């Protein structure tokens, strides 16, 4: 475990040392345009600062948002600072207005430029909300109004019902219909609009193309979403701790023990590289076959009782994790991931055999399974990758179906810690 933590720290330091700067510019608070190299983070939220270099091999410098008016990297990304009207509703958390009235306040923020031309589309985003804005040519920037509120039924000044209905206000459709008229746009194009980036970008692109206006579509996410499929073969080491929940028998020998079993395992890693922050985040599902079996025999020193435990267990592990990638180059990366694992059990057998001078008795068990947390790390060079995964404290409980004069309260708790190393090749 200690070695794994050291490796995670090492991969983090290596990853953060790999900084990609791209040619761009910024305009400072003195209205000076500085051509430089900017660290492209494919910002999702309104940035609070940027890192830049005056020369490609120069020192990395930091400039706060308060000292910036604008910055951009080619046609990939552009942010402008403007005073905007904004409401307080946190639409990322599905918050609703408690009233019908739309309330706004002024604030100065960075807007992400999505489309720039005769008609411009902008986006403001924070950790709790996102809002869209538009302008035409050099006109002022106007918010595209969309919100939901909780309706109240009022009669004779008395609120009879609260929170019974959710109302949606979509004024942005009317605003765009009145401002983006063109021969190739019908009223139905505006009626079916959604308050989403792709839907809004489509209507602005159609308008600018219809007017033969030069325009720029800033592709905020330089990298597209990707699916990566990686078959893996490896070794799974299971450390199995067996303990009886209650053991009050005087004659019954000590039963707590540990088994350590290593077996081959197969898996298929399914990775979805998310299309932001330069594919640094991904979701990973890795169905993994796991199997172990053992016999454990012990004899009471003061009697002729011989007890044998037999366990067979097989499953498909289903670890779902979030992965963070540290790109060393376009084809090479180091990564760490963490998430939750659930075992899809294929076979679970725990049998206790009690042998005395006169008889042999088998005790079968029913079974309950619980999931566990998992962490891991790895390195990928082109299509070849090496993975280390730790599955922590997966608990399984076997409940006896019989009552024995030898073994009262014969329930067993099995705690499994697993460490897996695997080699994969991406298809």
N, C-alpha and C positions, 0 to 999 in steps of 0.2 A: 504493500500500500504506500509506504514511504517513497519507494522508487517511482511509483506512478505519479505521486504528487510532484516530485522533483522533475519528472519528464514534462508534466503540464506546465510548470513554471518556465522550463527551458523553451518549450514551444511558444509560450506567450511572448517571451523576450525576443525570440527570433522573428515572430510574426510582426511585432510592433516596429521592428527595425526596418521592415520592408515598406518604404513610403513611396508611393507613386505620385509624382508631380507632373501636371500637364500644362502646356502653354495656355495662358489666359491673360486676364487683366483685372484690375480693380480701380475704382474711383474713390479717392479718400474724401474726408470731410472738407478738405480745401479745394475740392473739385478738380484734383489732379489725377490724370489717368496714368496708371503705372502698368507697363507691360511686364509680366513676370510668369512664374511657374507656380500653379496653385495645386494643393493637394485635393484631388477630386474624391469626395466622400459620397457622391450621389445623395445629397442631403434630402431627407424626407421632411423633417421639421424646419421651421425658419431658423437659419443658423445664428449662433451667438458669436462666432468668430471664424476665421479662416487661417490656414497655414500657407505660407508662400515662400518662394525663393526668388531672389533677384536674378540669379543665373542658375542654370540647371544643376550645376555641381556646388552651388553655394549653400550657405547655412539656412536652415529652416527657421522662419520667423512667424510670429503670431500677431494678428491684428484683430482687435475686438470689433463687434458690429457697430458700436457707437462711433467708430472712426471710419466707417464705410458708408458710401452712398449706393454702390453698385459693384457687382463683380460677375465674371462669366468665363466659361471655358469653351471656346469655339461655338459650335451649334449644339453642344451637349447640354449645357446648363447656363442659366442666367438668373440672377436675383437682383431686384431693384428695391430700394427703400423708399416707402411712401407713407404719407399719413392716410389712413383708411378708416372707414366706418365699420365697426364690428359689433356683433352681439355677444353676450356672455354664455350662450347655451353651449354645453359640451356635447356636441353631436357624436363624438367617438364613443361616448359612454351611454348612448341612447337616452339622453336626458331630454325632457320635454318642457316647454314653457308651461307655466301655471296660469297663463292668461292669453288672450287673443292678441294683445298689442305687441307689435314688434318694436323692441327698444334697442337703440344703437348708442355707441360711444366712440370717440375718436382715439386712435393710438397710432404710433409710428412703428412700422414693422417691415420686414423683408417679405416681398412677394416673389414667388417663383413664376417666371415667365414661361408659359406653355406654348402660346402661339403669338407671333409678333408680325403685324402687317397692317392692312387698313383697319381690321378689327383685331383687337388684342385680348387674349385670355390669360388670367393670372390665377394663382392659387396661394392661399395662406394656410399653413398647417402647423399645429403645435401637438403636444402629447395628448391633448384632450379634444381638439376640434380641428375641423378643416372648413374653409370657406372659399368660394370662387368669386372672381371679380372680372370686369371687362371694361374696355374703353374702345373708342373709335378714333383713329389717327392720334392727335395730340390732346383729345378731350380728357376730362378728369376721369379718374378710375371709380367705377360704380360697383357696389356689391350686388351679386346675383342672389336674390332673396329666396330662401327656402327654409322652412322650419315646421316643427310639429308642436301642437299644444294640447293640453288636456281640456276637453270641453266640460262646461258646467251647465246644468239645467236650472234656470232661475225663473221663479214665478212670484210676482208681487214682491220683488226685492229679496226673496228668500232662496238660498241655494238648496235645492232639493237633492241633487245628485252631483257628486264630484268624481272625476276620473273614470266615468263610464265609457267615454268615447275619445279616441285620439283623432284629432283633425290635422290635416296637412295643408300648408300654404305653399303654393308653387308659383310665386310671382315671377320667378326667373324665366319661365316659359313665355309669358306675355312681354317681358322686357326685351327678350332676344327677338321675338317675332316683330316687334315694333322697330328694332334697330338693325336687324340683319336681313332685310328684305332683298330678294334676288330671284331671277327667273328659275333657277334650279332648286329653289326651296319652297315647299308647300307648307300649308298650315299644319298638316299632319306630321311633318318633320319636327315641328316645335312641340306639338302635343305629346309626342311619344318620348321626348327628351327625359333623361334621368339626371339627377344631381350627382353625376359621376364624371371623372376626368375623361374617360374615353368617349362617352356620349357627347359631352360638351366640345371636346376637341374636334370631333367629326363635323359638327355644325359650323364651327369657325373655319375649318379647312375648306368646306364647301363654299362658304361666303367669300373668302379671299380668292379662291380659284375662279368663282363666278365673276368677280370684278377684275380679273386679270391683275391682281395686286401682288407685287413681290412680297413674300412672307417667309418666315422662318419657323419651323416646328422644332422646338427644343426637346430633344429626347432625353428626358431627365435620367432615365435608367439606361446607362451606356451598355449594360449587359442584359440580354434577354433571359427570361426564365428558362431553365434547362432541367431535363430529366436525365439522370445518370443511373445505369443499372450495372451492378458489380457483383458477380458471383464470388463467393469466398470459401476457402477451405482453411481449417485451423484446428487448434487444440483447445478444449474446454476443461479447466481444472475446477472440480467441485469439491469444496470443503464442507462436509455434512456433519452437523452436530445433532446427536439424538439424545433427547432427555424425556424421561417419563414425568408427566405432570404431577402425579401423586403415587408414591411408592411407600406403603406403610407395612409391607410384609416383612417380618423378621427374617424369614428363611430365604427371601429373594435376594440374589446377589446384586452387587452394584451394576447399574444399567446405563449410566451416562457414559457416552463414548463418542469418538470422532472418526469419521472415515474420510480419506482423501483419495479422490478418483480422477484420473485424467483420461479423456476419450477424444477421438476425432469428432469434429462437428462441421456441418455444412450450413451455408446461409446465402441469401440473396439480398444485397443492400440496394434499396430503392431510395435515391436521393433526389430531392427537388430543390434546385438552386434558385433562391428567390431573386427577382429582377430588380433589386435595389442594393445600395451600398456595395456595388461592384461584385455582386454574387457572394458577398462575405457570409451571409446567413443562408442556411438550408435546413429543410426538414428531412429526417432520415427514418425510414422504417426498414428493419433488417430481420425478417423471419429467419430463425436459427434453430436447427435441429439439435436437441440435447438428450443424452441418454446416460444413465448410470445404474448399476446394480451391485449389491454386495450381500454377503452372508457374515454374520457375526455371532460367534458361539462362546458361551461362558458357563462355568460350572461352579455351583456353590461349594465352598470349602468345607462346609459342615454337613452336607447332605448329598444325596445322589441325584439331585435335580440338575439337568442340563438344559439350558435355554438357548435357542438359536433364533436370531432375527434375520429375516430375508426381506430385502427391499428391491423392487424394480420400479424405475420411474423413467418415463420418456415424455417429451413435450416439444412443442414448437414455441420457442421464445419469440415474443413480439415486442421488442424494444422500439418505442417511438421517441426520438430525441430531436433537440434543436442543436445544430452544429454551427460553430463559428470557424471560418476559414481564414488562415493567414497565407496570402498568396506570395510565394517567393518569386514566381514568374507566371506567365500566362498558363503554363502547363503543370507547374509544380506548386504544391501547397502543404502546409501543416494545419491540423485542425484539432479542435476539442469539441466534445459534445456531452450533453446531459439530458436526461429524460426519465421516462417511466417504462417498466417492463411488465408485461403480463404473460404468464405461461398458459398456452393452450394445451392442456394435458391430454396426452394420447394414452398413457398407461400409468396407473398409480397403485402399486400393490405393496402392502406391508403385512407380512405373516410372522407370527410368533409361534415357535414350536417348543412345547414343554415336554421333556422326556424324564420320566421317573423309572423306578425299577419295574413297575407294573404296567405303565401306559405311556402313550404318546398323544398329545393334544395339540391341534392347530387352532390358532386364533386369527381370524381375518379382521380387517379394519375398513371402516368407511373413511372418506377423504375430504378435506377442505384445503383449498389453495389460496394464497395471497400473493399479490404482486410485489414489486420492489423497485427502488430507484437504481438507475444505472448511469455511469459516467465513462468516458473513454477519450482516447486521443489517437492520432495516427499521422502518417505522412504519405503523400501521394506524389510519385514521380511519373509524369505522363499518365499512362493507363494502369500502372502497377502501384498497389498501395499496401501498407502494413498497418494493422489495427490492433489496439489494446483496449479491451472493454472489461469493466468491473461491474458485476451484478451484486448488489449488497443486500444481505439478509432477507432472502425470500423464505417466508414461513409457510410450512405445510403441517397440518394437524391430522393425524390418523386416530380415529376413535374406534375403540374395540367394540365388536358386536357381541361379545360374550362376557360373562362374569366368572371369575376364577377364584377359588379359595386360596390359590397360590399368589395371584396377582390382582389384588383389588385396585380399582381406579386405573385401569390399564390404558390410559390415553397417552399418545406419544406426540411430542412436538419435534419437528424436524426443521432445522434452520440451515439454509444453504447459502454459502457465499461462493460466487463463481468468478473466475478470471479467465478471459479468453484472449488468445492471440491468433490472428488470422491474416492470411495473404489473399489479396483480391486482384482481379483484372477487369477493368471497365470495358463494357461492350461498346 
